[in-house]
């Protein structure tokens, strides 16, 4: 699922609002690219959504009571790179 598909899905927008209320953080679009990503409340960790996950799978991940950190892959930042 791309960030833009996520952004256009009303059901996922509501689920993501509820997720952010519970855990903080924010959802964003990978740059460059279109991947759906999530950054933790303290801005120290970010995660990619599973590649080729469907909207239903993303919805289930946002509503199953588990933090994204247990379900999505962490984004490894290069400290030598100027983002």
PyMOL commands that set and color helices and strands:
alter all, ss='L'
color gray80, all
select helices_A, chain A and resi 3-8+10-23+55-63+68-70
alter helices_A, ss='H'
color red, helices_A
select strands_A, chain A and resi 26-29+36-39+46-48+73-74
alter strands_A, ss='S'
color yellow, strands_A
deselect
rebuild
show_as cartoon
